Amino acid sequence: MIVAVHGGAGLWRVEERIKQEVKKALAAAISEGLLAAERGSALDAVVAAVEYMEKSGLFNAGYGSVYAIDGRVYMDAGVMDGRSKRAGAVAAVEGVKSAVRLARYVLENTDHVIISGEGARLLAAKTGLLEASYKFYTEEKNKRFQEVVQEARRGNWHYKRVAEFFGDTVGAVALDRDGNLAAATSTGGVWLKWPGRIGDSPIPGAGFWAENGVGAFSATGVGEVIIMSALSLRARDELIKTGDIGVAVEKAIGFVTESYGPNTAGIIGIDSKGRPAYAYNTKAMARGWGKRGEIYVDL
């Protein structure tokens, strides 16, 4: 069994204390994923790992999600089961305890792949996943919101800068004892996004992909770039072509850099033999992986 996670690719210009908190959260998320895999499956593992990061408030996902241009919090998340090659996702949903758990509900209990907005909230109400809106707001984020609004008014704001602040999208990939693969990704989007904007995190083949016998991937970065690059599916295709998970993710990110420029994306992956890899074209990427008795994290 192996679980790999990421907490976003970007500049990560934060003080050392926060870096250490992030590393600690990554390690704890890996531990949660491994425990879930021991009790269940790869799908259990990625949901547990991502849910831990959503709840930590340290990343741009779950309770740490950033604000849209209307000052509200809209979340996206997606999961994929490599055994069935089915996916479930939610998009532009407000006030849910765990977007990744809601995405899993879509996967396992509906005939759909993506459910968004009020439809996703209806499902959250049905499953006991609704949360009080105030829990997604903090004084720190309120202050940052005012700052980015002022920057935008001066014409100095761009999506590529979003990862400089707080964290970024979170994700996990896992391989269980039976050889099943799974992937999950969750995000609060980008600062000042338009209400209803949907990024890559709930899009199979863009923000995530899992396929037994091949590999599992979770992406992070500028959602529009990742969607147009079909980043996770591109990495999957490179893995089939080269047979090397490290080469596969490097080639996929190389395509993104060549097509859309640097400071745009990162990706983690594992192959069907449990070999992990990562690549990014940003200054840094919060990431880690672990198996029984061994956990590695870096930022």
N, C-alpha and C positions, 0 to 999 in steps of 0.2 A: 504494500500500500504506500502511496505517496500523494502528498497534497502540496500544491504550489499556489502562492497568492501574490497579488500586487495591490498597492495602495495608490497607484497613479504615477504617470510620467510627467515631468515638468522641471521647473527650476529648483523647487524645494528650497527657497531662500528663507529658512526659518532658523530660529535659535537652536542651539545644541540640545536644550532641555526637551523641546518638542520633537526633535529627531529621535531622541532616546525613547520618548513615549510612543512614537510611531513604530519603531523597531519592536518594542515590547508588545504593541497591539498586533503586529504582523505575526510574531511568534505565538501569541495566544490564539490567534485565528487559525494558524496551522494546527496547533494542539487540539482545538475544538473540531477541526475537520478530521483529523486522524482518529479522534475518539468516536466521532460519528461514523467513520468508515469501518471501525472495528465492530460497531454495533449493527451497521447496516450496509450501505452501498456507497459508491462514488457520488451519486446524486445527493445522498444525505450529507456527505462530506463537504461538497462545494456550497450547499445551502447553509450549513452550519458555519463554515468559515466566513462567508460573505455576510451573513446575518450578524456575526460578532463585530465585523468592521462597521456595518451600518449603525449598530448600537453604540459604538465607541465614541462617536461624535468627532473623531479626529480626521475623518476623510470627507470628501464631497460625495456622500451617499448617506442614506438614512437620516439620522438626526443631525448629521453634519452638513446636509445639503445646502447649497447656496441659493440665492434669491434670483428669481426671474425679474424682468423689467418692471412688473407690477408689484414687486415686493413679496410675492408668494413663492412657496416651495413646491415644485413639481418633480416627481421622481420617475426614473425608468429602471427596469431590471429585466434580465432574461436568463433562462436556464436551458440546458440541453442535456438529454440523456443519450449517451453514445450507443447504448444497447439497442434502443428503439429508433434512434435517429429522429426523435421528436423533440420539439422545443415548446416552451411557454414563456410569455413575456407580458409585462404591463408597461404602459407609457403615459407620461404626463398625468400621473396620479398624485393626488394630495392626501395628506393626513393618514398614512398607513404605518403600522408598527414596523413592518419589514416588507419592502418591495420585492425582495428575492423570494420570500415565502409565498407572497401573493402570485408571483410568476410561476412558482412550482404548482400552485393550485390550478392555474390556467392549464399547465401541462397535463396534470393528472385528472382533472375533473371537467374539462370542457373539450369541445371539438375544434377550438380555435388555437391560433399561435400567439397573436398579440391582441390585448384588450386595453383600451386607453380611457383616460379621463373619467367621467362619471360612471361609465360602465365598469371600470376597474374598482371604483369606490363602492359600487353596489356589491361586487364580489367580496371586497374587504369587509363590508358590513355583514355579509352572509357568513363569513369565516371568523369573525371576531378580531379582525386585524385593523380596525379603525383606531386612530389615535388622536388625542387632542392637538389642535393646530399649534398652540403656543409652545409645545415641546420642541418644535423645529426652529425656534427663534432664540438667539442669544444676543447679549449686548455687543460682543465682539463682531458677530456677523452684521448686526445693525449698523455698527460704525463702518465696517468695510463696505457695506452697501452704499452708504452716503458718499464714501470716497470714490467708488467706481462710477457712480452716477455723475459726480463732478468731472471725473476724467473723461467720461463719454461725452459730456457737454463741451469739453475742450477739444474733442476729436482725437483723444489719445488712447482710446480703448479698442482692443482687438481680442477675439477669441483665443488666439495663440498665447495670450498672456495669462489666461485664467489659472493655469496650474501653478503660477507663482504664489498664489495665495491659498491658505489652508491646504487641503489635499486634492485628490482628483478621484476619478472613478475607481472603484474597487472590483476585484475579481478573483476567482479561484478556479483551478483545474485539479482533477483527481483521478487516480487509478486505484481500483479496489482489488481485493484478493482474488476475485473471480475474473479479472481482466476487463472489467467494465470501466469506461471513461465517462467523465461528465465535466461540464463547464458552467460557470455562472458569472454574471457581471451586473453591477448595480451602480447607479449614479444619481446625483442631483442636477446634472446638466452643467451649464455654464452660467456665470454671472451675467445678468441682464439679457438672458435669452427671451425670445418672444413667447408668451403663453401659448402652449400647444406645440412648441418646437419639440421634436423627438430626435435624439441623438442615436449613436450606434449601439448603445448598451442593450436595447431590446431587439436588435435586428440580428437574426441568425446569419452567420457568414460574415458579418461585420464585427460586432462587438464580442461574439463568442461562437464557438463551434466545438462539437465533440462527436467522435465517431469510433466505435470499437474497431480494433485492429489497425487504427491509423494514429489518431492523437486527439488532444483537446487543447483549446486555445481561449484566452481572454485578452481583450485589447483595452487600451486606454489612450486618451489624448483628445484631439479635436474631432468631435463626432462626425462632422460633415466630411472630413478627409477620410476617416476610417470607413464610412459608408461607401463613398465613391471608390475606395481602394478594395472593397470587399476583403479587408485585411485578414480576418481569421480564416476565411475560406482560401485566400491566397496562400497563407502559411500552410494550410492543410495540403493544398496542391503541390507546394514545394517539397513538403515532407514525403509525399508519395513519389515524387520525381527523384529526390536525392537520397532518401532513406536516412537523413541526418537531421535531427530536430534542431540542432544549433544552426546549421546552414539554412534550414527552412525559415526560421524566424528572422535571421539576418537578411536573407534575400527579400522577404516580404517587407521588412522595414526599409530596405534599400530602394524598393520600388516606390514606397510612399515618399521618401526623401527626394528621389529623382523627379517624381511627378508633382509633389505639392510643397517641397521644401523641408528644411529641418525644423525642429521644435514642434512637431505635429503628432507623434504617436509612439506608443510602446506596446509590447505584447509579451505574454508568457505562454509557455506551452509544455506539454509532456507527450511523449510518444507511447505506443502501446507496450513498450518494455519498461516504462516508468522513468525514462530519462528526461530531466527537466531542462529548460532553456529559456532565455529571455533576450530581448533586443529592444533598443529604443534610440531615437534620434534627438532626444532632449538632453538637458544637462544632467538629470538624475532620474532615477526610478525607484520607488519603494517596492521591494519585492523580497520573496523568500520561498523556501521549500523545506519540506521535512518528511521523514519517515520514522518508524519506530526507533527511538533512542538518538535521533539526530535531527536538529533543526538549524537552518541557516537563514539569516536575514541580512539585508543591506539597504542602504539608502545613499 
